[in-house]
Amino acid sequence: MTISEQQIQSALKQIIDPTTGKDYISTQSVRNIQIDQQHVSIDIELGYPANSVKQTIQKQITDALHAIPGIEKIQVSVNSKIIPHSAQRGVKLIPGVKNIIAVASGKGGVGKSATAVNLALALSAEGASVGILDADIYGPSQPQMLGITQHPDSLDGKTMEPVMAHGIQAMSIGLLIDVETPMVWRGPMVTQALQQLLNDTNWKDLDYLVVDLPPGTGDIQLTLAQKIPVTGAVIVTTPQDIALLDARKGLKMFEKVGIPIFGIVENMSTHTCTQCGHTEPIFGTGGGEKMCKDYNVEFLGALPLDIKIREHTDMGKPSVVAEPDGKIAETYRMIARRIAVKVAESAEDHSDLFAKIVMEND
């Protein structure tokens, strides 16, 4: 019995990628269909890192193709390819960085930094090359959360090498100053420091750079919007009305400056008592999802108010590293994959394809 490529493509159109929610044909993930009598081999190229779901995808496709009469042997290869995507108009990409994901919140105290570092580590766990930039000049917290204290090396006296922590590259003003030294700086100095931290760090071939922004909508956020090539932003909030009020302001700010909103992460969504097992929404319920509906953005996921998240970051080993097989880490990885899908769906960057025009005097 002859097996046709059309039969295989028809079968693949019926299979939904659990992360994208779309079939593999419409997302153009199918590569190199090879048919050799009863033997079929297929390459699946995903636009997002997917270590934890590769086997699921392979089984999905293998099971579907076994239903086609005549196929006896199936080989499915699943790989990821992360490419640069365009940022704000007129802002060039940073050397060594393909995509920049800003993690923001309208107010402090919503767990934004813990969310940012866990998402960075989750993207790394899924197979991507990842860095994190602590953009909070006044209150840097990433060195503590990542358990790093060493000063960055400089090989040329001008630029800095990122500090490695749990497999990701990190940079923070907290690595350059004493831990108890207050940054008594005005706005222009702060924004200059942010640009130097970003541009003077020798990032090494990053698929994603996660930028942990300070809370609010001040100088640093505006600098990020105007001078740093941001692929998109993630807003972290709690279900509480006050937090949501400020989160809406942050979302509107990114909209005004033309930075796409990838979605909203609701932190401290519910709390489960460790003594009796009772679960209750301490900060309210449904606020993040309602905000998503109001602004037509994606609800990326909800995280619990769990003492372990705090304990893990305090000891310098965030949950994704401390308990990689735990439920919290699984939630972070799911959210990270969804963010990576949103990046993959963004417009590609083609700036390298254009010729550079140089004017010379005769």
Secondary structure as the mmCIF struct_conf table of DSSP 4:
data_model
#
loop_
_struct_conf.conf_type_id
_struct_conf.id
_struct_conf.beg_label_comp_id
_struct_conf.beg_label_asym_id
_struct_conf.beg_label_seq_id
_struct_conf.end_label_comp_id
_struct_conf.end_label_asym_id
_struct_conf.end_label_seq_id
HELX_RH_AL_P HELX_RH_AL_P1 GLU A 5 LYS A 13
TURN_TY1_P TURN_TY1_P1 GLN A 14 GLN A 14
HELX_LH_PP_P HELX_LH_PP_P1 ILE A 15 ILE A 15
STRN STRN1 ILE A 16 ILE A 16
HELX_LH_PP_P HELX_LH_PP_P2 ASP A 17 ASP A 17
TURN_TY1_P TURN_TY1_P2 PRO A 18 THR A 20
BEND BEND1 GLY A 21 LYS A 22
STRN STRN2 ASP A 23 ASP A 23
TURN_TY1_P TURN_TY1_P3 TYR A 24 GLN A 28
STRN STRN3 VAL A 30 ASP A 36
TURN_TY1_P TURN_TY1_P4 GLN A 37 GLN A 38
STRN STRN4 HIS A 39 LEU A 46
BEND BEND2 GLY A 47 TYR A 48
HELX_RH_3T_P HELX_RH_3T_P1 ASN A 51 VAL A 53
HELX_RH_AL_P HELX_RH_AL_P2 LYS A 54 HIS A 66
TURN_TY1_P TURN_TY1_P5 ALA A 67 ALA A 67
BEND BEND3 ILE A 68 ILE A 68
TURN_TY1_P TURN_TY1_P6 PRO A 69 GLY A 70
STRN STRN5 LYS A 73 SER A 80
STRN STRN6 HIS A 85 HIS A 85
BEND BEND4 GLN A 88 GLN A 88
TURN_TY1_P TURN_TY1_P7 ARG A 89 GLY A 90
HELX_LH_PP_P HELX_LH_PP_P3 LYS A 92 ILE A 94
TURN_TY1_P TURN_TY1_P8 PRO A 95 GLY A 96
STRN STRN7 VAL A 97 VAL A 97
BEND BEND5 LYS A 98 LYS A 98
STRN STRN8 ILE A 100 ALA A 104
BEND BEND6 GLY A 106 VAL A 110
HELX_RH_AL_P HELX_RH_AL_P3 LYS A 112 ALA A 125
TURN_TY1_P TURN_TY1_P9 GLU A 126 GLY A 127
STRN STRN9 VAL A 130 ASP A 134
BEND BEND7 ILE A 137 GLY A 139
HELX_RH_AL_P HELX_RH_AL_P4 GLN A 142 LEU A 146
TURN_TY1_P TURN_TY1_P10 GLY A 147 GLY A 147
HELX_LH_PP_P HELX_LH_PP_P4 GLN A 150 ASP A 153
BEND BEND8 LEU A 155 THR A 159
STRN STRN10 MET A 160 MET A 160
HELX_LH_PP_P HELX_LH_PP_P5 GLU A 161 PRO A 162
STRN STRN11 VAL A 163 ALA A 165
TURN_TY1_P TURN_TY1_P11 HIS A 166 GLY A 167
STRN STRN12 ILE A 168 SER A 172
HELX_RH_3T_P HELX_RH_3T_P2 ILE A 173 LEU A 175
TURN_TY1_P TURN_TY1_P12 LEU A 176 LEU A 176
BEND BEND9 ILE A 177 ILE A 177
TURN_TY1_P TURN_TY1_P13 VAL A 179 GLU A 180
HELX_RH_AL_P HELX_RH_AL_P5 GLY A 187 ASN A 199
TURN_TY1_P TURN_TY1_P14 ASP A 200 ASP A 200
STRN STRN13 THR A 201 THR A 201
BEND BEND10 ASP A 205 ASP A 205
STRN STRN14 LEU A 206 LEU A 206
BEND BEND11 ASP A 207 ASP A 207
STRN STRN15 TYR A 208 ASP A 212
HELX_LH_PP_P HELX_LH_PP_P6 LEU A 213 PRO A 214
BEND BEND12 PRO A 215 GLY A 218
HELX_RH_AL_P HELX_RH_AL_P6 ASP A 219 LYS A 227
BEND BEND13 ILE A 228 ILE A 228
STRN STRN16 GLY A 232 THR A 237
BEND BEND14 PRO A 239 GLN A 240
HELX_RH_AL_P HELX_RH_AL_P7 ASP A 241 LYS A 256
TURN_TY1_P TURN_TY1_P15 VAL A 257 GLY A 258
STRN STRN17 ILE A 261 GLU A 266
BEND BEND15 MET A 268 MET A 268
STRN STRN18 HIS A 271 THR A 272
TURN_TY1_P TURN_TY1_P16 THR A 274 CYS A 276
STRN STRN19 THR A 279 GLU A 280
TURN_TY1_P TURN_TY1_P17 ILE A 282 PHE A 283
BEND BEND16 THR A 285 GLY A 286
HELX_RH_AL_P HELX_RH_AL_P8 GLY A 287 TYR A 295
TURN_TY1_P TURN_TY1_P18 ASN A 296 ASN A 296
STRN STRN20 PHE A 299 ALA A 302
HELX_RH_AL_P HELX_RH_AL_P9 ILE A 307 ASP A 314
TURN_TY1_P TURN_TY1_P19 MET A 315 GLY A 316
HELX_RH_AL_P HELX_RH_AL_P10 SER A 319 ALA A 322
BEND BEND17 GLU A 323 GLU A 323
TURN_TY1_P TURN_TY1_P20 PRO A 324 ASP A 325
BEND BEND18 GLY A 326 GLY A 326
HELX_RH_AL_P HELX_RH_AL_P11 LYS A 327 ALA A 344
TURN_TY1_P TURN_TY1_P21 GLU A 345 GLU A 345
BEND BEND19 SER A 346 SER A 346
HELX_LH_PP_P HELX_LH_PP_P7 ALA A 347 ALA A 347
STRN STRN21 GLU A 348 GLU A 348
HELX_LH_PP_P HELX_LH_PP_P8 ASP A 349 ASP A 349
HELX_RH_3T_P HELX_RH_3T_P3 SER A 351 LEU A 353
BEND BEND20 PHE A 354 PHE A 354
HELX_LH_PP_P HELX_LH_PP_P9 ALA A 355 ILE A 357
#
